[in-house]
């Protein structure tokens, strides 16, 4: 009797689908992967759905509604292992900018009938609602890192995903430091590697797409940015993008709130 394949499920919450598309971008590798797992739930790719339980669930997106706060609990109950993929799932995403203001102001400004909108005051990562076995960061995630994570869980080992900074990728790529050479503000020192240092390779500063690295020195980063003529409000803005709710970025941006109030 043939051994059954492990069941893989992919779930979407509040997001743009970009991280799910990274799975489809695997192309040839995806064909090999389907030989090892049963893709039991992946509505971005197929309408075919197999019932759980699932050996591994990949979850994209943040929690922004009461309905999704309940649905993620159902996903967790049906999943032996749960991995969050992308900035939305790991730190609330760009939509977490709502967390710094009154959600009612946003709703009133955007929708003609605000009374039709039923949403939470915040956009939060999956880990604030259920237990998560691994977080894969990025906006979107690196498809090769994603394949490494799935492969690692299939073989029962820890994923080999680097936690060091984008600066390390710049060194390995042979990039000239844009801050040292040109005075360009760059979040590379505090941002986790994974993108291949794309922006610095084209003489632009890192925007922090992959969220904070393992040991980010946030106050020191602010001092470097200030030395290159960035004001507190501008530092706050650069920290409040794709990973605004990630604790190191969030806390440092709020410190600049307090500094502005004192000024």
C-alpha positions in Angstrom: 0.0 0.0 0.0 1.4 3.4 -1.0 2.3 5.7 1.8 0.1 8.8 1.9 1.8 12.2 1.3 1.9 14.9 3.9 -0.9 17.4 3.5 0.0 21.0 2.8 -2.5 23.8 3.2 -2.1 27.5 2.2 -4.4 30.1 3.8 -5.1 33.7 3.1 -6.1 36.4 5.6 -5.7 40.3 5.1 -3.0 40.6 2.4 -2.3 41.3 -1.2 -1.6 37.6 -2.2 2.0 38.4 -3.1 3.5 35.7 -0.8 1.2 33.1 -2.2 2.4 34.1 -5.7 5.9 33.5 -4.5 4.9 29.8 -4.1 3.7 29.8 -7.7 6.9 31.5 -8.8 8.8 28.3 -7.7 7.7 26.8 -11.1 10.0 23.8 -11.6 10.6 23.4 -7.9 6.9 23.4 -7.3 6.5 20.5 -9.6 9.0 18.6 -7.5 7.3 19.7 -4.3 3.9 18.3 -5.5 5.6 15.0 -5.9 6.4 15.0 -2.2 3.2 16.6 -0.7 -0.5 16.7 -1.3 -1.5 20.3 -1.8 -4.8 20.0 0.0 -5.8 23.7 0.3 -4.5 26.5 -1.9 -7.2 28.5 -3.4 -4.8 30.8 -5.2 -3.9 27.9 -7.4 -6.8 25.4 -7.4 -10.4 25.1 -6.3 -9.8 21.5 -5.2 -9.9 21.2 -1.4 -9.2 18.2 0.8 -10.3 18.1 4.4 -7.9 18.4 7.3 -6.1 17.8 9.4 -3.1 19.2 7.6 0.6 18.4 8.3 1.8 21.9 7.4 -0.2 25.1 7.0 1.3 28.2 5.4 -0.6 31.3 6.4 -0.4 34.7 4.6 -2.0 37.8 5.9 -2.9 39.6 9.1 -5.9 39.5 11.4 -8.1 42.6 10.8 -11.6 41.3 11.5 -13.4 39.4 14.3 -14.3 36.7 11.8 -10.6 36.1 10.9 -9.7 36.1 14.5 -11.9 33.1 14.9 -11.0 31.5 11.6 -7.2 31.4 12.4 -8.1 29.4 15.5 -9.8 26.8 13.3 -6.7 26.7 11.0 -4.4 26.2 14.0 -6.6 23.3 15.3 -6.4 21.6 12.0 -2.6 22.0 11.5 0.1 20.0 13.0 2.6 22.7 12.1 1.8 26.3 11.2 4.2 28.7 9.4 3.4 32.4 8.8 4.7 33.8 5.6 5.3 37.5 4.8 5.2 40.9 6.5 1.4 40.8 6.9 1.4 37.5 8.7 4.5 38.1 10.8 4.1 41.8 11.7 0.6 43.0 10.6 1.7 44.4 7.2 1.2 47.8 5.8 -2.3 47.7 7.1 -0.9 47.9 10.6 -0.5 51.6 10.1 -4.1 51.8 11.4 -2.7 50.7 14.8 -1.2 54.2 15.3 -4.5 56.1 14.8 -8.2 55.9 15.4 -9.6 53.3 12.9 -12.9 55.3 12.8 -11.1 58.2 11.2 -9.8 56.0 8.4 -13.1 54.3 7.8 -15.0 57.6 7.6 -12.4 59.0 5.1 -12.4 56.0 2.8 -15.9 54.6 2.7 -19.1 56.3 1.6 -21.1 54.1 4.1 -18.9 53.6 7.2 -21.7 51.9 8.9 -21.3 48.9 6.6 -17.7 48.3 7.7 -17.1 45.7 10.4 -13.4 45.6 11.3 -11.0 45.5 14.2 -9.2 48.6 15.5 -5.9 47.0 14.7 -4.1 44.8 12.2 -2.0 42.2 14.0 0.3 39.2 13.2 -0.9 35.7 13.4 1.4 35.0 16.4 -0.7 37.4 18.5 -3.7 35.0 18.1 -2.4 31.4 17.9 0.9 29.5 18.4 3.2 29.7 15.4 5.9 27.2 14.6 8.0 29.4 12.4 7.9 32.9 10.9 9.2 33.6 7.4 9.5 37.4 6.8 9.6 39.4 3.7 7.3 41.6 1.5 7.0 39.3 -0.4 8.9 36.3 0.9 11.9 35.0 -0.9 10.8 31.9 -2.8 14.0 30.0 -2.2 13.7 30.6 1.6 10.0 29.5 1.3 11.1 26.3 -0.4 13.7 25.7 2.3 11.1 26.2 5.1 8.7 23.7 3.5 11.5 21.2 2.9 12.8 21.5 6.4 9.4 20.7 7.9 9.0 17.7 5.6 12.2 16.3 6.9 11.7 17.3 10.5 14.6 19.8 10.9 14.9 23.5 11.7 14.7 25.8 8.6 18.1 27.3 7.6 17.0 30.9 7.3 19.5 33.6 8.1 18.7 36.1 10.9 21.6 38.5 10.1 21.3 41.9 8.5 21.0 43.1 4.9 24.5 44.6 5.4 25.9 41.1 5.3 24.2 40.6 1.9 25.7 43.8 0.7 29.2 42.6 1.6 28.6 39.2 -0.1 27.3 40.9 -3.2 30.2 43.4 -3.3 28.0 46.5 -2.9 29.5 49.8 -1.9 27.7 51.0 1.3 25.2 53.6 0.1 25.3 55.4 3.5 29.1 55.6 3.8 29.7 56.4 0.1 26.7 58.7 -0.7 25.1 59.6 2.6 21.9 57.7 1.6 19.6 56.8 4.6 19.4 53.0 4.8 17.7 50.5 7.2 20.1 47.7 6.1 21.9 47.4 9.5 18.6 46.6 11.3 16.8 44.7 8.6 16.8 40.9 8.2 18.6 39.5 5.1 16.6 37.6 2.4 16.1 40.0 -0.5 19.7 39.8 -1.7 20.3 43.5 -0.9 18.3 44.6 -4.1 17.9 48.2 -3.2 21.5 49.0 -2.1 22.6 47.2 -5.3 20.9 50.0 -7.2 22.2 52.8 -5.0 19.0 53.1 -2.9 18.7 52.7 0.8 17.1 49.5 2.3 13.4 50.1 3.1 13.1 47.3 5.7 10.9 45.0 3.7 12.1 41.9 5.7 11.5 43.4 9.1 14.0 43.5 12.0 17.0 41.3 12.1 17.7 39.1 15.2 19.6 41.8 17.1 18.6 45.3 15.8 20.2 48.3 17.5 17.4 50.6 16.9 18.5 53.7 18.8 21.9 53.5 17.1 20.2 53.2 13.8 18.3 56.4 14.5 21.5 58.2 15.4 23.0 57.3 12.0 19.8 58.5 10.2 19.9 61.7 12.2 23.5 62.2 11.2 22.4 62.1 7.6 19.9 64.9 8.2 16.7 62.9 8.8 14.4 64.4 11.3 12.4 62.5 13.9 9.2 62.5 11.7 11.1 61.2 8.7 12.7 58.4 10.8 9.3 57.5 12.0 7.9 57.3 8.5 10.7 55.0 7.3 10.1 52.7 10.2 6.3 52.6 9.6 6.1 50.8 6.3 5.7 47.1 5.6 6.7 46.0 9.2 5.3 48.9 11.2 4.0 46.6 14.0 7.2 44.6 14.4 8.2 45.3 18.0 11.7 46.9 17.3 10.4 49.1 14.5 7.2 50.0 16.4 8.9 50.9 19.7 11.5 53.0 18.0 9.0 54.9 15.9 6.9 55.5 19.0 10.0 56.9 20.8 10.1 59.6 18.1 6.5 60.3 18.8 7.5 61.0 22.4 10.5 63.1 21.3 8.3 65.2 19.1 5.8 65.8 21.9 8.6 66.9 24.2 10.0 69.2 21.5 
